[in-house]
Amino acid sequence: MSHPLPIVVAMETIVAVTLAVALTAVILLWARDRRTTLQANLDGLKNELASLAQRFEQDHAGVAARLEGIDTRLSGSQNTDRQLTANIFKTLEQVRGATEQVAEQARQFSTLQDVLRPPQARGALGEAMLEELLRQVLPPRAYALQHRFRNGAQVDAVVRTAGRLVCIDSKFPLANHQRIAAAGDDTERARAERAFARDVVQHIDAIASRYILPDEDTFDFALMYVPAEGVYHELLRLSHNGRYLYEIATERRVVPVSPLTIYCYLQTILFGLRCMTIEDGARAILDFCGRLQQDVDRFAEEYEVLGRHLGNASKRYEDGDRSLHRLRTDLERVAELERGAASADAAPDDGSARNMPAAPGRRALEVVSDA
């Protein structure tokens, strides 16, 4: 009874040791299972890492290829941009050169205006422009320059059509038209317009009196060539003594034409020349057809005569064929009678011959003669 406490302590110690061992065993077992699980998870992570590394390599290769393509396109775009920039600078240089040429031409044009201020020089320019238009549109034989009439008048150009002449005058008064363009106010402009209209009316009268000459094979109208479209517009717009200039011109049988409208007139004349050529050709064809009709009629008559001759010959041929057939038949009968007579002569004279015809050969000859 004196030792219960140590026993209890020992028992507790044993229990504690047992519990500790059991707990240690449990912990070791849990740790082993946990390590197995961790090892499996670690293997799975390794596989995933390997798969991720492979996908990363593939993505890296794709990204590298794309980057290379982008670099190539960027290089090409840079080359294109450089070429485009060079072309732009080249075009700008060309534009600058063209601008300089336009400026030079403008200076030359101003110089040309100074040169053309005398009326004779302006007339020479109008004649040159008119000559070029005629040369481009009409054949050489259809027009003539500086045509002189019997009365001594000389027109700038004539167009030949239908055996007559269309006169064209190119010396147009431009002095007062320049005053219209240079007018500083409306009053000065109106004054210049009246002076220009007066010059145009005088020019129309001169054309009508000098170039409309029916006794010298001209038509009863003439063309007044206006060398610029702007001047032609002013001519259509302005009036003189309350009447439009165009109305006055048409009343005097003078037709104002510009470089554009004269082309239409010349084309009309050209079509007229072509129609005349076609008409001449058609007339020649009709004459040939008339001669051909006469030849056909003569051939028809000869062919009809030949047909009658052939009909007569055919009829005579048929008559001769029938006569030949009858003659052949008679000859066959004569041959039969001759054979009969020969057989009768060869037979014995038994008195039966007295019963036969007296002279068969003579009768056969008579039949032939009758035929």
C-alpha positions in Angstrom: 0.0 0.0 0.0 3.0 2.1 0.2 3.6 2.1 -3.5 0.4 3.0 -5.4 1.7 6.4 -6.6 4.7 5.1 -8.5 2.6 2.5 -10.1 0.2 5.0 -11.2 3.0 7.2 -12.5 4.5 4.3 -14.4 1.2 3.4 -15.8 0.7 6.9 -17.0 4.1 7.0 -18.4 3.5 3.8 -20.3 0.2 5.1 -21.5 1.8 8.3 -22.5 4.7 6.5 -24.3 2.2 4.2 -26.0 0.1 7.2 -27.1 3.2 8.9 -28.3 4.3 5.9 -30.3 0.8 5.5 -31.7 0.7 9.2 -32.5 4.2 9.0 -34.0 3.1 6.0 -36.1 0.0 7.8 -37.2 2.0 10.9 -38.1 4.5 8.7 -40.0 1.7 7.1 -41.9 0.1 10.4 -42.7 3.4 11.8 -43.7 4.0 8.9 -46.0 0.6 9.2 -47.6 1.1 12.9 -47.8 4.5 12.5 -49.5 2.9 10.1 -52.0 0.2 12.6 -52.8 2.8 15.4 -53.0 5.0 13.2 -55.3 2.0 12.6 -57.6 1.1 16.3 -57.5 4.8 17.1 -58.2 4.8 14.7 -61.2 1.6 16.3 -62.5 3.2 19.7 -62.0 6.3 18.6 -63.9 4.1 17.3 -66.8 2.2 20.5 -66.8 5.4 22.5 -66.7 6.8 20.4 -69.6 3.5 21.0 -71.6 3.7 24.7 -70.8 7.3 24.8 -71.9 6.4 23.1 -75.2 3.5 25.5 -75.8 5.7 28.4 -74.8 8.3 27.2 -77.4 5.6 26.9 -80.0 4.1 30.3 -79.2 7.6 31.8 -79.1 8.3 30.4 -82.6 4.9 31.7 -83.9 5.6 35.1 -82.3 9.1 35.1 -83.8 7.7 34.3 -87.2 5.1 37.0 -86.9 7.6 39.5 -85.7 9.8 38.5 -88.7 6.9 39.1 -91.1 6.1 42.4 -89.4 9.7 43.4 -89.7 9.6 42.4 -93.4 6.4 44.4 -94.0 7.9 47.3 -92.0 11.0 47.2 -94.2 8.9 47.1 -97.4 6.7 49.9 -96.1 9.7 51.9 -95.3 11.1 51.3 -98.7 7.8 52.2 -100.3 7.6 55.3 -98.1 11.0 56.3 -99.2 10.2 55.7 -102.8 6.9 57.6 -102.4 8.7 60.4 -100.8 11.2 60.4 -103.6 8.4 60.4 -106.2 6.7 63.2 -104.3 9.8 65.3 -104.3 10.3 64.4 -108.0 6.7 65.5 -108.8 7.2 68.7 -106.9 10.3 69.3 -109.0 8.3 68.7 -112.1 5.5 71.0 -110.9 8.0 73.6 -110.1 9.5 73.3 -113.6 6.0 73.4 -115.2 5.2 76.4 -113.1 8.3 78.1 -114.3 7.4 77.2 -117.9 3.9 78.6 -117.4 5.3 81.8 -116.0 7.7 81.9 -119.0 4.8 81.3 -121.4 2.8 84.0 -119.7 5.7 86.4 -120.1 6.0 85.4 -123.8 2.2 85.8 -124.2 2.4 89.3 -122.8 5.2 89.9 -125.3 3.0 88.4 -128.0 0.2 90.7 -127.1 2.5 93.6 -127.5 3.6 92.2 -130.9 0.0 91.7 -132.0 -1.2 95.1 -131.2 -0.8 96.4 -134.8 -3.9 95.4 -136.8 -1.9 93.7 -139.6 -0.2 91.4 -137.1 -3.6 90.4 -135.6 -4.9 89.8 -139.1 -2.0 87.6 -139.9 -2.6 85.5 -136.7 -6.3 85.1 -137.6 -5.4 84.0 -141.1 -2.9 81.5 -139.7 -5.5 80.0 -137.3 -8.1 79.9 -140.1 -5.6 78.2 -142.5 -4.8 75.5 -139.8 -8.5 74.8 -139.3 -9.1 74.4 -143.0 -6.1 72.2 -143.4 -7.2 69.9 -140.6 -10.8 69.5 -141.7 -11.0 69.8 -145.5 -9.1 68.2 -148.3 -6.6 70.5 -150.1 -8.8 70.7 -153.3 -11.8 71.9 -151.3 -10.4 75.3 -150.2 -8.1 78.1 -151.3 -6.3 80.9 -149.5 -6.1 84.6 -150.6 -8.6 84.1 -153.4 -8.8 87.1 -155.7 -12.0 88.1 -157.6 -12.2 89.7 -160.9 -13.1 93.1 -159.3 -9.8 93.1 -157.5 -11.1 92.1 -154.0 -9.2 89.5 -152.2 -10.7 87.3 -149.5 -8.7 85.4 -146.9 -10.1 82.0 -147.7 -12.8 80.3 -149.9 -14.3 76.9 -149.6 -15.4 75.2 -152.9 -18.6 73.2 -152.8 -21.3 72.4 -155.4 -19.3 74.4 -157.9 -19.6 77.6 -155.9 -17.5 79.5 -153.2 -18.0 80.1 -149.5 -16.0 83.2 -148.6 -14.4 83.5 -145.1 -12.9 86.7 -143.7 -10.5 86.5 -140.7 -9.5 90.1 -140.2 -11.6 90.9 -137.2 -11.4 94.3 -135.3 -10.1 93.8 -131.8 -8.8 97.2 -130.7 -12.0 98.3 -128.9 -12.5 94.8 -127.4 -9.2 95.2 -125.6 -10.6 98.5 -124.3 -13.5 96.5 -122.9 -11.2 94.2 -121.0 -9.1 97.0 -119.7 -12.0 99.3 -118.7 -11.7 100.6 -115.1 -15.4 101.4 -114.5 -18.8 100.8 -116.0 -18.9 104.0 -117.9 -15.6 103.4 -119.7 -16.7 99.8 -120.3 -20.0 100.9 -121.9 -18.2 103.4 -124.1 -15.8 100.7 -125.2 -18.7 98.3 -125.9 -20.4 100.9 -128.1 -17.2 101.5 -130.0 -16.6 97.7 -130.4 -20.2 97.2 -131.7 -19.8 100.0 -134.2 -16.5 98.5 -135.5 -18.2 95.1 -135.8 -21.2 96.6 -137.8 -18.7 98.3 -140.2 -16.8 95.1 -140.6 -20.1 93.2 -141.4 -21.0 95.8 -144.0 -17.5 95.5 -145.6 -17.8 91.7 -145.8 -21.3 91.8 -147.3 -20.3 94.3 -150.0 -16.9 92.8 -150.9 -17.3 89.0 -150.6 -20.9 88.2 -151.5 -20.6 88.2 -155.3 -23.1 85.8 -156.9 -21.8 86.8 -160.4 -18.4 85.4 -159.4 -19.9 82.1 -158.3 -20.1 82.9 -154.6 -23.0 81.8 -152.4 -25.3 84.5 -151.1 -23.7 84.5 -147.7 -20.2 84.8 -146.2 -18.5 83.7 -143.0 -17.0 86.2 -140.5 -14.3 84.4 -138.5 -14.0 85.6 -134.9 -10.6 84.4 -133.6 -11.5 83.9 -129.9 -14.5 82.4 -128.1 -14.6 85.3 -125.6 -14.8 87.8 -128.4 -17.5 85.7 -130.1 -19.5 85.8 -126.8 -19.3 89.6 -126.7 -20.5 89.7 -130.3 -23.5 87.6 -129.4 -24.2 89.7 -126.3 -23.8 93.3 -127.5 -26.2 95.3 -129.6 -26.0 98.4 -131.9 -28.8 100.9 -132.1 -31.2 98.6 -130.3 -30.4 95.5 -132.4 -28.2 92.6 -131.6 -25.0 92.4 -133.6 -25.8 88.8 -134.5 -29.2 89.8 -135.9 -27.6 92.6 -138.0 -25.0 90.1 -139.3 -27.5 87.5 -140.3 -29.7 90.1 -142.0 -26.7 91.1 -144.1 -26.1 87.4 -144.8 -22.8 87.4 -142.9 -22.5 84.5 -140.5 -20.2 85.0 -137.4 -18.3 81.9 -136.6 -15.8 81.2 -133.8 -13.0 78.6 -133.8 -15.5 76.0 -132.4 -18.5 76.9 -134.5 -16.5 77.2 -137.7 -15.5 73.6 -137.2 -19.2 72.6 -137.3 -19.7 74.6 -140.5 -16.6 73.0 -142.1 -17.8 69.6 -141.1 -21.2 70.3 -142.7 -19.4 71.4 -145.9 -17.2 68.3 -145.8 -20.3 66.1 -145.5 -21.8 68.0 -148.4 -18.7 67.3 -150.5 -18.9 63.6 -149.5 -22.6 63.6 -150.5 -21.7 65.2 -153.8 -19.0 62.5 -154.4 -21.5 59.8 -153.5 -24.0 61.5 -155.9 -21.5 61.5 -158.7 -20.7 57.9 -158.0 -24.4 57.0 -157.9 -24.9 58.9 -161.2 -22.1 56.9 -162.8 -23.6 53.7 -161.4 -27.0 54.6 -162.9 -25.4 55.3 -166.3 -23.6 52.0 -166.2 -26.9 50.3 -165.1 -28.6 51.9 -168.1 -26.0 50.7 -170.5 -26.2 47.3 -168.9 -30.0 47.3 -169.3 -29.5 48.0 -173.0 -27.0 45.1 -173.3 -29.5 42.8 -171.4 -32.3 43.8 -173.8 -30.1 43.1 -176.9 -29.1 39.8 -175.4 -32.7 39.0 -174.7 -33.6 39.6 -178.3 -30.8 37.5 -179.6 -31.6 34.8 -177.1 -35.2 34.8 -178.2 -34.2 34.5 -181.9 -31.8 31.7 -180.9 -34.7 30.0 -179.2 -36.9 30.3 -182.3 -34.1 28.8 -184.4 -33.6 26.0 -181.9 -37.4 25.4 -181.9 -37.5 25.2 -185.7 -34.4 22.9 -185.8 -36.0 20.7 -183.1 -39.2 20.5 -185.2 -37.3 19.7 -188.3 -35.4 17.1 -186.4 -38.6 15.5 -185.2 -40.0 15.5 -188.8 -36.9 14.0 -190.2 -36.9 11.4 -187.4 -40.4 10.4 -188.3 -39.6 10.3 -192.1 -36.5 8.2 -191.4 -38.6 5.8 -189.3 -41.2 5.4 -192.1 -38.3 4.9 -194.7 -36.7 2.3 -192.5 -40.1 0.5 -192.2 -40.6 0.6 -195.9 -37.1 -0.7 -196.5 -37.8 -3.6 -194.2 -41.0 -4.4 -196.1 -39.1 -4.2 -199.4 -36.5 -6.6 -198.0 -39.2 -9.0 -196.9 -40.9 -8.8 -200.3 -37.6 -9.5 -202.0 -37.0 -12.5 -199.8 -40.5 -13.7 -200.7 -39.9 -13.3 -204.4 -36.6 -15.2 -204.2 -38.3 -18.1 -202.5 -41.1 -18.1 -205.1 -38.5 -18.3 -208.0 -36.8 -21.2 -206.4 -40.0 -23.2 -205.9 -41.0 -25.9 -208.6 -43.5 -24.9 -211.3 -46.4 -26.9 -210.3 -49.0 -24.4 -211.4 -49.4 -22.9 -208.0 -47.3 -19.9 -209.0 -50.0 -18.8 -211.3 -52.1 -18.0 -208.2 -49.4 -15.5 -206.8 -49.0 -11.7 -207.7 -47.5 -11.1 -211.1 -44.6 -8.8 -210.2 -43.8 -8.5 -206.5 -40.5 -6.7 -207.1 -42.1 -3.9 -209.1 -44.8 -3.3 -206.5 -42.1 -3.0 -203.8 -40.3 -0.4 -205.9 -43.6 1.4 -206.3 -44.2 1.4 -202.6 -40.6 2.8 -202.0 -41.2 5.5 -204.6 -44.5 6.5 -203.0 -42.7 6.8 -199.7 
